[in-house]
Amino acid sequence: MRFDVKAITAQQGVTAFALEAADDAAARREVKARGFVLLNVAPARSPLWHRERFPLLLFSQELTALLDAGLGLLEALQALAERHQQGAARDTLRQVLDHLQEGHALSVALERCPQAFPPLYVATVRASERTGDLSRALARFVAYQAQMEALRAKLVTSSIYPLLLLFVGGAVTLFLLAFVVPKFAAIYADLGREQPLTSRLLMEFGSLLNAHGTMLALAALAALAVGVHALFNPQLRERLLRRLANVPGIGERLRIVQLTRLYRTAGMLLRGGIPAVQALGMVGELLPAALRGELAGALREIREGKPLSGALESHALTTPVAIRMLRVGERTGDMGTMMERIAAFHDDEVTHWVDRSTRLFEPLLMVVIGLVIGVIVMALYMPIFELAGSLQ
């Protein structure tokens, strides 16, 4: 759980920062353990409405460029702190500099700012401290983040047009039902003729929507708010993923996306010099609950001496292509690179599947929307057709 903390430090005086802790008491203990005088601690407000995020990717890119230019670590961080005059970036970099000036390693300084630097980032930096190649480690993390963002952007972009079609089609349908249908209903009521069953049901439904439009609009807004809340609620998102995992076709592709994330992250950590068991243990935090349990079982078998490929295969954490590539990685001794190649292979597979699915789904969605609107229009005009037939 994340908390907003206000405290007094010897270097900065009064300062505010975010802190990850199990509960309020744990947050207070952590602040005191750091030697700060606590002023206030409160649950952090939702990131949807509040809190500027630390620009981790931009920070990594800028720090890499400065280190490659020949600047020392402390000098580079001071330059970045001076560049950011306000906001979360300034406060975070000042905290990091304070910890470095106290004699701590960079990984320790970053670890003490969990609101900005995730465990994967800290582990990457800690591994680079053993090899003395911080610049290359940061470059690997930047490439990793760029690949993850590219996949996420592809999925988001592919969903925009179908969602736009649903919105426009739904808006047109509601307009016909709530405004057009009631006007036709008034005209047909004046005629005093018996209407076909389909038209009669449509008129009654349209009149109901027109009479309770405000209540229905409020209900729609409430449903939208619940949906937005669900997107940013980890527990609800976890439930949704479990439901989607049971959908034929989609569930298997979703599993491949999650395994791709596992392979790419583990590969990045392995290439950074982190042992396989530790790397896979850290990746577990990124997986849904079901795969997290399988990964824990695989880690137990690896500790007992079973090969990594066999342990992952026995717990359904591989694909037919992945298991063969993992065995090659074990023979060559370059498991990190091989895991990244597995992730790239499955990235292409997921991308092609998304492209094919959207090409098929979009025409089907247009057909469905057209049929719905066509049925409404036909039901509206059926009494007119019958009246014209009787006059002839």
N, C-alpha and C positions, 0 to 999 in steps of 0.2 A: 504494500500500500504506500502511496506517495503522500508526503506531508510538506507543507510550507513552514519553514522555520525562520524565526528572527532571533539573532543572538549577537553577543558582543565578543569580538576577537581582539587580541593584542595588536595585530597588525592593521586591521581595517576599521576598528571600532564597531559600530552597529552595522550588521550585514544581514541580508536575507538570501536564502537558498532553499532548494528542494532536497528532500531526503527520502530514500526508500527504507521502510521498516515494517515489521509485522503488525505493530499496533502503536498507539500513542505512547505507552510506557517505553517500548523499545526505541522509539524515536528520541525520547528524552535522554535515555541512557547513552545513545550514540552521540548526541550533541555534547553531553558532559564528558564522554570518553575522549572527544577531540580537544578538550580543554577550553570549550567556549562557555560563556555565561548565557544561559537560555533566557530569552525574553518572552517568546510565544511560539507555540507549535499548534498547527491546525491541519486537518485533512486538506490536501490540495484540491483546488477546484478543477472541474472538468477541462481537459485540454482542448475540447471543442470550442469553449467559450473564453478560455483564459490561458495564459502562460506562453510566453515567447519561448520557442525551442532553441536549443543551442545548435548552431549550424555545423554539425559534426563533419559532414562531407567536405564543405568548403574549408573548414579549419584544417582537415587532413591534407587537402590539396595545397593550401597556402604554406603549411608547415613543411611539406615535402619540397616545394619549390625553394623555400629559404634554406633548408638544409643542403639541397643540391647546389645552391649558389655559394656554399662555403661558410654560412653563418653557424655559430655554435647553437646548441639547443636553448640555452637560457636567453641568449641574444635574440633568437628567432621568436621565442614566446613573448619576450618583452615588446618586440616590434608588432606582433599581432595584438597584444593587449593595448598598445597605443593606438592601433588602427581602429579598434572598436571602442568608441567613446562612451557608449551607453548600452543598456540592455543586458540580456542574459549572457551574451558572449563576454562582455567586459568583466562581469562579476565572476564568471567561471574561470577565466584565464588568470584573474588576480588570485583566486584561491589556489590554482595550480602553481603559480609562481611562488606564492607564500610557502607551500609545501616543499618545493624544490630548494628554496633558500634556507629551509630548515635542515636540509641535508638528505631528504628522501629521494628515492629513485622516481623517475617519471611515471612508471606503472603504479607506484603507491600513490603519487599525487593525483593521478587520474582516477584511481579506485576510490578516493575520498570525495569524488564529485560524481556519484552515480546518476544524478539527474541529467548529466550531459554525456557521460561515457559508459556505454553498455559493457557487460562482462567480456563479450567477444573482443571488443576493442582493447580493453585492458590486457587481456591475455595475449593478443597480438603484439602489443608494445612490450610486455614482459618477456616474451620469447625473443624479441629483437634485441633486448638488452644483453642477452647471453651471447649473441652473435655480433653485436655492435653494428647492425645494419638497420637502423630505425627508418631511414628514408625508403628502402626497398619494402619493408614491412608495411609502411603507410601506403605505399603505392599499390601493394596487393589488396589492402583493405578498400582503397578507393575503387579499384577495378571490381572487387566483389560487390560493393554497393551499387556501382553502375550497372552491373549485370542484373542484380535483383530489381533495381528500379526499372530497367528496360522490360523485364518480364511483367512487372506490375503494370507499367504503362500500356503494354500490349493488351493485357486483359481488360483494363479500364477502357481503352479506346474501342475495343471490339464490342463493348457493352453499351456504348453511348447511343448508336443508331437504333438498336432494338428498344432501348428505354425511351428514346425520343418518339419512335413509332407508337409505343404503348401510351405515352402521355397524350400525343395528338389524337390518336384514335379514341382514347377514353374521354378526352375533352369534347370531341365532336359527338360521341354517343350520348354523353350527359346533356349536352346542349339540346340535342334532338328530343331526349326523353323529358327534360325538365321544362323546356320552353316551347318547342314546336308541337309536341304531342298534345299538351293541354289546350292549345288553340284549336287544333283539329277536333279535339273532344268536345269543345263548346259548340263548334259548327255542327257536328253530327248530332249533338243533343237537341239542337233546334230543329233538325230535320225530322226527328221522332221516328226514325227507321231502325229496324233491328240490324245490328252490326255482326259481322263474322266473329267467331270466338277469339281468333288471334288478335283482331283489331280491338275487341272489347277489353281483353286482358292488357294490351299495350296502353290503351287509354287510361285504364284504372291505375296502372303502374306509373305512368307519366303524371297523372294528377296527384298521386301520393308523393312523388318526388317534388313536385311544385309546391305542395302544401307544407312539406317539412324540409324545405331546402336549407334553411339555416341550421337546423339540427344535424342534417346529413353533412353539411360543410364542416361543422365543428367536429363531427365524428371522423371525417377524413383527415382533418388537421391533427387530431389526437393520434390517429393511426400512423400518420407520417412522423410525428414526434417519437412515438414508440419505436418505429423502424430505425430512425436516426440514432436513438439511444441504444438500440440493439447492436448497431454497427460498432459502437464505441464501448460496448460492455463485453469484457472477455468471456464471462460465463455464458451469456446468451450467444455470443459468436461461436463458442465451443459447441453448444447444443445444435446450432444451425449446421456446423460442419459435420457433426455426427449424423444428422438427418440426410445431408447431401451425400454422405459416404454410402448410404444405403440405396441411392438412386442408381439404377442400371446405367452404365455408360459414364455418367458424370462422376460417380464414386471412384471408379478406377482412375480417371484422369486427375481427379483431385488428389488421390494417393500419389500419383506420379509427380505432381507439382510439389507435394510435401517432401517426397524422397529427393527430388532435385535440390530442394533447399538444404536438406541434410547433407548431400554429397558436396554441394558447392561450399557450404560453410566449413565442413570438416576438412575438405581439401585445402581451403585457404589457411586453416589453422595448422594442418600437417606441414604444409610448405613453409610455414613460419617457424617450424622447429618444435611444435608442441606435440608431446606423445599422443599416440592414437587413442588410448583409453581416456585421457584427459580431454582431448579434442571432442570425442563423441559424447562425453558427459556434458560438456558445455553446449553442444548442439541440441541436446534433449530439451533445453528450455524453450527452443523455438518451435517444437513440434506439438501437435494436439495430444490430448491425454492418451488416446488409444495407442498411437505410435510411440509415445514416451514410455509406456509400459513395456512395449516390445523392445525398445532400445535398451532399457535397463536390463532386460533378460539377456540380450546379446552381449552387453558389457560384462555381465557375470561370467559368461562362457569364455570371453576373450581373456579375462583375468585368470581363468582356470587353464589357459593354454590353447584354446581352440583358435584356429586361424580366423582372421577378421572376416574374410569372405564367407566362411562356413557359418560363423555366428550370425551374421546379418541375414544369410539365406534361411537359416532355421527359424528365424523370427519374422519372416515375410517382409524384410526391409530391402529387398533387391528386386530387380526385374531380370528377365532372361539375358538382356544385353549387359546389365550392370554386373551380374555375377561373373560373367566371362571376363569383363574388363578388370574387375577386382582381382581375379586370379592372376591376370597378367601383371597387375601392379604389385602383387606379392612376390612374383618371380623376379621382377626387375628392381624391386626395392624402392620404387617411386610412387607410393600410394597416393600422395597428395595430388600430384599432377593427374594421375589416373582418375581420381574422384572428380576433379574439375572437368575432365573430358567427358565423364559420364553425365555430369550436370549439363554440359553444353549439348550433348546428344539429345537428352530428354527435353531440354529447352526447345530445340528445333521441333521435336515431336509434338510438344504441347502447342507451339505456335501454329503448326500446320493443322492440328485438330481444331483449334479455335477458329482459324480462317475457314475451314470447311463447314464447321457448325454454324458460323454466322451467315455464310452464303446460303445455307439451307434454311436457317431459322427466319431470316429476314423476309424472304418471299412468302413463307408459310404464315408469318405474322400478318403481313399485308393482306393475304387472302382471308384470314380469319376476321380481321377488322372490316374488310370490305363486305364479307358475308353478314356480319352483325349489322352494319349500317344499312345494307341492302334489305335485310329482313324488316328492319324498322320502317324503312321507306315504303316497302311493299304493303306492310300492315296498315300504314297510314292511308294509302290510296286504294286499298281493296274496297271499302264502302263506296268510293266514287265510281270505281269500275262497275260495281253491282248496280248502282243507281243509273249509270249510263246504259247498261244492258237492259234494265227494266223500261227505260224511256223508249228504247228502240222497239 
